Amino acid sequence: MGLFSFLTKEIAIDLGTANTIIIYNDKVVVDEPSIIAIQRETGKLIAVGKKAMMMHGKTHENIKTIRPLKDGVIADFQSSEFMIREFIKMIGIKNSLFQASLKMVICIPSGITEVEERAVKDSAEQAGAKEVRLIHEPMAAAIGIGIDVLEPTGNMVIDIGGGTSEIAVIALGGIVNNKSIRIAGDDFTTDIQEYMRKQHNISIGERTAERIKLEVGAAMTEIDNPPDDYAVHGRDLLTGIPKEITVNYAEIAHALDKSISKIETAVLNALEMTPPELSADIYRTGIYLAGGGSMLRGLAERLHLKTKLPVHVADDPLRAVARGTGIALKNFDKFPFLIK
C-alpha cells in the first residue's frame, strides 16, 4: 500500500451499447442508458443517461441525441468521453485536497480489434482514469454468475447485450473459443419496428419498439404464462394520423425469429469448435445465459430445444457482467485474463 493509496478510487464499468453500469465500493452506483444529448450549434452537453433517453426521438433541430457505442464498440470517441466523464461525476467521488486517482476495469466484447480496445482505453484515460484494465464480457459474465473460471472445467457462457451476443467456452481462466456476433437487443428492436411497418402499416420509434420488446417480447410462439396483449401507438403510414393497434407475444416471436435463429447458429458453431474434453464438461454443466437479451421470454427454452443441453439464466442477467467486472477489479493483479 502506497502512502497515497487512499486517494486511489477503484471503479468497475460495464460499458454497454444500451446501458452503462458502474460499480464503486461493491455497490452499483450508476445504472443509466448509454446515451447523451447535445446542442448542435455549440456542442454543449445537455443531458446524459435517463434524461437524454427521455429526449430520444423527440428532439428539435438544435438538439441531437447520440448513442456513443454501436455493436459493443465506441462509434463516437468524443461523445463516449463526455458520457464516461458525466457518469463518473454521478458517483460523487470527492477529495478535499487532492484529485482522486481512478483505477478502472472496463469490460469489452470478446471479438473487438486492438484499435477498438485502444479507443475504450483512450476514452477512459481522457475521462480521468490513471490506470485502465480491460476484461472480455463473457469472462466477466461467467465471474458474475458465480462460475469458478480458474478451474479446469469447461463452461459455456452466452452474453446477449444491446450490440453484441458473446458466446464463449471458458476454462482455466481463459477463453478457449468464442464467437462474437453483432446481433443482439438492438437488432430485436429494429426487427419489431420493421414488422410493425410491414404488417400493420404503422411507424413506431425506437423507444416504443423497446417497450414492446419488454412487454410482449418472446422467442417462441408457444410459451408458459404468456403476457397480455399490448396496445401500441404510432403513426399510420397511409393517412399520417396517429393510431393504436394491439399486438400479442406470438406476433413479436414471429418478428424476432430470424435474429434469434442467427444466435442459435452461432451457439452451434461455438459448440462445434469446442475441444472434446470440454464438450463433455458442457454436457454436464450446461449453458449459462446473461445480459438483457437473455430475459426474452422463452429464449432459454428455445436454446434448450436446439442444443438438448441444460440452459441456466443468471439470477440478475442485466448486472451479471457488471458484477463480474467488480470482482475482477478486486483481483486487479491476480487474474491472468485482465488485458493490460
C-alpha angles and dihedrals in degrees: 000000000000125000092256097035089119086068092060112095117196120211133175118210129197096197101196133179091236104022138016119212122190124194120200125171089359091300131109100242100166127035107162140143112266096244139108134194121216138177110253097215100047102022087230117158111244104173142353135199118352094004091053091046090056088057094047111118092005103075130122123226096277095056126059130182118218130194100204095198125065125179090356095303135092110272097169113039100191094045092050090051090051090048097048091046092051093046090051089052088055090062088067098222105177131180119178100209107014136041109249114245111228124221112190141188112195125186121226136183113273093232100057125119127245090254090055090047089052090051091056092049093046092050091051092047092048088051090057108275116146095189126024131184126179131216128192115248099237090051091050090047091051091051091046092051089054101253116149096235094186093063120101090244123111119237128178116216126187116194112189107190134162099281107017141027110218118201115184141164109216130196137149094010095304143087107255094188134348142185119202115189127181094229116104145110095330090055090051088054092050091048090055092050091051093046091052091049095049102036103032104023089234128131115216132179129242094258092052091049089050089051091051089051091053096043103041106002114138139165096212134042091228117049137153116257096012116205122247119266114274129225112228124198123202146124120296106235093211101047101019089228120130112254143173128234131174123232131187133210094256091061091051091047087055091049093051097042097098095051093045090050089057090053089049090052091050090051091051090048091052091050090050090054094049118110112249096247090054091045087059089053092048090051087061101036098036129202125314120212125205137160130065093284091063089068090070108122113258096006095116090048092048092052089048091054091048099046101025086224128122110264120205124192116212116251093244103016095178093059102032093098092046091048091051090049088053092053090048088052091058089052094044096151100026104061112083094205099064107111112229 
